[in-house]
């Protein structure tokens, strides 16, 4: 588009130069001194050359007003100059119009190009954000799934451990229950020591410290929920055990009464 504009401007400049040269020629023609015609006396004093050609009859001028050739020439020059000025003005008007159209076209092209670049930039940013959200969501789901499996395994192990301890404690003598409780305390301390990790936050900035605090808070909430679930499970197990023991005692009492009746008979 810039090459077309430069070509148009070069052609216009060449045309303007030609018009200026023509105007200068017209003005020089007006300013040129008129050649003086020789007077009649000078013609008579000088010897006339012999005519080698046959004499020609000069046509007579019509009588009346004298024809002013200078005025005719001047009017023609003025007419030509007026027409030339009209052409120059029309040319410059058309040139200005063409330049305005060319500038408007270039502006539209640049505007459209900028809009297209902006649209591509926005589309690329949205795609980048979508990919980032997808990756974060995938990582979050994987972490939640791993945490859920870990929690389920831990709950199952704890339930089995509690059931084993309860049933084993009921079958052992009183002297061994104290040793069992001591052993359980040691196990709990050991488990707590393993779970209690040293908290090193000296090398973390404020944002990382906040993230660490939020992580610990979430972990604490999960432990509380786990504790609540285990407490409820323990209550249900104790209830089931008491119910089974009552049934056993009831069954044994019924058998004892049946044997006593048989002896009385």
WOWO-V129326 format. One record per backbone hydrogen bond with DSSP energy under -1.0 kcal/mol. NH is the residue of the N-H (numbers start at 1). CO is the residue of the C=O. If there is no record, write none. Layout:
NH|CO + NH|CO
This chain:
5|1 + 6|2 + 7|3 + 8|4 + 9|5 + 10|6 + 11|7 + 12|8 + 13|9 + 14|10 + 15|11 + 16|12 + 17|13 + 18|14 + 19|15 + 20|16 + 21|17 + 22|18 + 23|19 + 24|20 + 25|21 + 26|22 + 27|23 + 28|24 + 29|25 + 30|26 + 31|27 + 32|28 + 43|39 + 44|40 + 45|41 + 46|42 + 72|68 + 73|69 + 74|70 + 75|71 + 76|72 + 77|73 + 78|74 + 79|75 + 80|76 + 81|77 + 82|78 + 83|79 + 84|80 + 85|81 + 86|82 + 87|83 + 88|84 + 89|85 + 90|86 + 91|87 + 92|88 + 93|89 + 94|90 + 95|91 + 96|92 + 97|93 + 98|94 + 99|95 + 100|96 + 101|97 + 102|98 + 103|99 + 104|100 + 105|101 + 106|102 + 107|103 + 108|104 + 109|105 + 110|106 + 111|107 + 112|108 + 113|109 + 114|110 + 115|111 + 116|112 + 117|113 + 118|114 + 119|115 + 120|116 + 121|117 + 122|118 + 123|119 + 124|120 + 125|121 + 126|122 + 127|123 + 128|124 + 129|125 + 130|126 + 131|127 + 132|128 + 133|129 + 134|130 + 135|131 + 136|132 + 137|133 + 138|134 + 139|135 + 140|136 + 141|137 + 142|138 + 143|139 + 144|140 + 145|141 + 146|142 + 147|143 + 148|144 + 149|145 + 150|146 + 151|147 + 152|148 + 153|149 + 154|150 + 155|151 + 156|152 + 157|153 + 158|154 + 159|155 + 160|156 + 161|157 + 162|158 + 163|159 + 164|160 + 165|161 + 166|162 + 167|163 + 168|164 + 169|165 + 170|166 + 171|167 + 178|174 + 180|176 + 181|177 + 182|178 + 183|179 + 184|180 + 185|181 + 186|182 + 187|183 + 188|184 + 189|185 + 190|186 + 191|187 + 192|188 + 193|189 + 194|190 + 195|191 + 196|192 + 209|205 + 210|206 + 211|207 + 212|208 + 213|209 + 214|210 + 215|211 + 216|212 + 217|213 + 218|214 + 219|215 + 220|216 + 221|217 + 222|218 + 223|219 + 224|220 + 225|221 + 226|222 + 227|223 + 228|224 + 229|225 + 230|226 + 231|227 + 232|228 + 233|229 + 234|230 + 235|231 + 236|232 + 237|233 + 238|234 + 239|235 + 240|236 + 241|237 + 242|238 + 243|239 + 244|240 + 245|241 + 246|242 + 247|243 + 248|244 + 249|245 + 250|246 + 251|247 + 252|248 + 253|249 + 254|250 + 255|251 + 256|252 + 257|253 + 258|254 + 259|255 + 260|256 + 261|257 + 262|258 + 263|259 + 264|260 + 265|261
